[in-house]
């Protein structure tokens, strides 16, 4: 895989410190040696790519990846054979590439090899050699909505399309840009995070849409939220920060203190955000600290009610809790209000000097809250 530019001696958060993500709870999900890219299977198992540079070896050494059981309960090596440079992993649910449903695809580049390679670990943990055709140094991988395998190939400066026998180039970047991470929109637009921090957008056929959607201070590892409190916005970890982007590419820092050596992100089937930290040998899980806390002040109360009332009967955009859509259905209404009221007064109330006067006091008064409650069935 990519040669890691920042060595492990670079300053990063200590293993005892957790990053800070405003309004969200950060926990250590599992301790995993040398974690890199991550992928979930349908049963909630988390598979973790690996880079031996974290243990003082070479970044293209052959090692075994890890499997983390549901809930972070168990961590075991996975696969009956070590694989060279197994940084990147992807769950092949239908066996589209591997020929076996439930296999884990692994990509990397062996030390001294002229091309990259793709392997598969089958459910019985046997490792099969797939191909090297058309690969340079394959990095992040995903399936789009059509089942097409897309690969961010760091070595080829390209996005490639994988099959069961090799890859072909979909489009390429200038020689100064190396793709590190890839994500797709619901319409299969391709969003790529670069080693230099740039984020680009191309149409599904490779046509350029925006060569500088956003610019970050360091490599950008990206993923789209899959609903709930994270919505469906684009997120990136870059330079120790967690950033959230709107549709125009405007970013907001929502977290700090992440490992600077190499961190990757992926949203899990439970809607939480998972972060691997190579320098800290751990996987983090991030989810909302309080249901109903729309302004992330640690308390569910009038300010949160005010947000819902300001967006009442609006189409807020699917999965946009900051606009009052707690259900993730794209609409702000009674169901969202029910969630808020069921969590009313939870958390720790902030100082009254820090709370703006909400319009809900004048629109409803506290006694009017029951008027908007959905009647019991």
C-alpha positions, 0 to 999 in steps of 0.5 A: 500500500501507500508508504506512510509519510508520517513516521510513528515517532510523530506526535499523536494522542497517547493511547490513554487519551480519547479524541473529543467529538462535540456532542458525541460519546467516544469509546475504545471499541477494540484494541487491535494491533496496527489497524488500517482500513475497516469493513463490516460484514452482515453479522456485525463482525469488523475486519481490520486491515493491517500495516506492520510499520506500526510494530516496527516492521516494513509497511509491505510486510506479510501479516494477517488481518484482524476480525473483531467480533460484534460489540468489540468482544473478541479480536483474532487474526483472520485468514490462514495465511499472511498477506503482503501489505494487507492495509485495505479490506472490503466485505464481498457480500455476494461474492462478486469478485471472489466468487464466494459470498461473504469473502473479505477482499484484501488489497496491497503490494508486496515488497519489491513487487512491480504491481499491486495485488488482490486477494480474498479470504473466504469464510473458512479463512482460506486465502485465495490469490485473485489477480494483479492485472491492472493494479499499481498500489491499490488502496481504499475499495468499495462497491457502488450501488450497481455492485461495481468495485471501485478502487483508489489506486495510489500507485496508478494515481487513478480510480480503477474498476475491478472485476473477477480477473483484473482492473481497468482505469476509470479515470486518472489524476495528475501525477501530484495527486495520490488517492487515499480514500473513496466514497460514493453518493446515492447517485454513484458520484465518486468522491475521493480523498487525496494524500495532500488533503484535497477532496475531488468529485467525479460522475460515475462515468469518471467525468470531472465535476469538482477537482477541489470540492474541499481542501484539508491540511493532511491526507483525507480519509472519507466516508458518508454518514448512513443516517441517524445523528450523523445524517448523510453528509460527507465526513473526513478525518484529516490532520487529527481532526474530524470534519463534516461537509455540507453539499457545497464543500464547506467544512466544520470541525466536529472533533479533534485529537485523533491519531496523526500517524494514520487514521481511517473512518467507516460508518457501521451498520449500527449508524455509529462512526468507527475510527481506526488509529494506527499509532494507538493500536485501537478502533474507536466508536463514536455515537451521539451522547444524548438522543434528542440533543440537537444542539450538542450542548449535553442537555435535551430541553428548550433549545432543542425544541426550538430547533424542531419548531423552527423547522416544523413541517419542513423537508429537512433533508434525509438524516439531518438531525441538526435541522430537527429530523431525529427520525432520519426520514427527511421530515420534521414533525410529530415523530421527531417531537415525540422522540424529543419529549421522551428524552426531555430534561435528560443530560446536564443543563448548561448555565442559563447565561449560555442558553439563548431565549428560544422561540418555543417559549413564546410560541407554546409555553411549557404547558403547550407541549402536550398539544403537539404530542401524538395521541396514543394509538 
